Amino acid sequence: MDVRREARSRMQSVLPVLLVSMLLLVAATSVHGREAAAAGTGAGASAGSSGGTTTKKKNAGKQQTGKQKKTVPSLVVFGDSIVDPGNNNDISTIVKANFPPYGHDFGQDHRPTGRFCNGRIPTDFIASKLGLKELLPAYLAPNLTKHDILTGVSFASGGTGYDPLTAQLASVISMTDQLRMFEDYKQQVRSAGSDAALHAMLTDGVFAVCAGSDDVANTYFTMRARSSYSHASYAQLMVSHATAFLDGLLATGARRVAIISMPPIGCVPSQRTLSGGLSRGCSEGHNEIATMVNAGMHDSVEALKAKHPGTRVVLMDIYGYLLDMMMRPGSYGFRESTLGCCGTGMMEVSVLCNGVTSAVCGDVKDYLFWDSYHPTEKAYKILVDYVYDNYLQQLIT
């Protein structure tokens, strides 16, 4: 398709920039071992004054009562590596996860699929909870079935963000291009089903959006590509682009939209290593921008609902809940939350987490993070239980 060819052409031009940056970053931190890092930090390390306050668990796993949930025909997803099931596999980028040890616990054959995880990712669990299917496929997967098309796909691309510059720097599929691909997908739904099937998808299907972390971690802090922006002005830029994307999605006819909030990105292992000092504490600057974005998105969601009457738009706030998981891992069944399971756990992600140079930790279930940036399947399952019971129910009842 023209959209795909244009996106891939743009991706090739900036590929070397990200590769060099990643290699320099890992070289700078390779002098430290997993044991040294573990000794210098702990699960209870401070999240910083701007990291937000820890919130109590909010009905996680609680059985809902009252209204019966409505049958949901589909789940359609946009965003970054948290919800990318393999769209990056065949595009010209180094931001990939279609090789071991990714997929370490995926299915009976333990195969890498392009998911940035040891196993399933959030959208797989959500699709299962909605009764659609056990795995949500990538839109660019070569073997999509009629059932896949009618019940939903993911357009997400690891490394992308709300800021258009983020996708350019990582040579991945921008949020704008994901929305263009969605227009093509709508025609495929009509062809696979009917006009009624497309109408059902738009009015009763769930649309989920997850992005923003790469804007903060990569574009703003690591690459310093927006150095003229203050924390506040960059947060405003992100909110502006996110709002424009959501406005465009609602304009296509989508009526039930769930947006995953920014996480405490300053507390993920790689950002602790890069910006947390010798103690590898949480980065206050990262978390400050994240909380500003979340506040701005709350206001934007209300404005979008007013602009598009009859829509249901919900901001699923995971910041406090995930921060609590990071600060008190034992309460959620984890032993380690400041290091990833792959390699040293401090910097390995994507091509740096590989079967040649990166060993896997002894027991993955003890770890909140699979690599230095992405949670484990176990952590994702806990998070999905939380957002499903506290937010997604608002869309489907």
C-alpha angles and dihedrals in degrees: 000000000000093000092054094047092048092049093049092049092054091047095060096060098066101032096107092054094062093042093054092046093051093049092049091050095051091045090054092055102035093094090074124076131214091252094052092049093048091051092052098049142033143196090262096057113140117270091210130252092276096046094091129247123288112257127210120252107275112216091309108183092001116149111243122229134189120043119044113244115251122240108262115210099195150001118219120185137195129182147063141319094306088071102022110116094184113312090130093058096093104029126093101263137107089222095100140128103188095117136068139314085033107089090033090148100021113129126319093303095049092224130167112243103174093273111134092230144070089255140341124001130219097272091054090057092045092050089051093049090050089054093241104115140313096254130034108218130220114257090229093052109127097224107051114158128212088256091053092052095048096045098044147269141215123249092184121134123199112241098026127120146178090267105080090218091064094066091045093053092049096040092233138126113292124224088248092055090047089057091049090051088052089061089057090047092055089062090050090053090051091050094046093046125359143271086283091056091052091047091051091050092051098043104033104021123098119243117197129192126192121172144114105084094093091050090060102034100039113019099036106031110019101035095028086214094148098042093144090064125086119220090262096046093047090050088052090050091052093048091049093054093042091052091049090052093049091046089054092048092051090047089060089062103266110149107177113053129170120191120198110221126232112279125222088277093175089069100056112109099253093050091047087054095046101038108012099083126229091319091053093227124166115289109247093200094056092048093045091059091044093055091046091052091049092051091049092047091053089059092043093053091055091048092049092051089052092048094047107042116202095031127119112216121172132182107216103211108209097157099097096037094050091044089055089051089052096047097040105029094158091065089062099042099266132121100191129042105153099061133048123236094238118086116320087344092228105091111356113121133139110343091005090061101065141139094253104054103016126074120202121239120255099254117017091194090068091061129082090197128051097195128002092283112024129065124237124258089257092055092047091052091055092048093049092051087055098048093041094054096040104035118006091057086067089064100045105041 
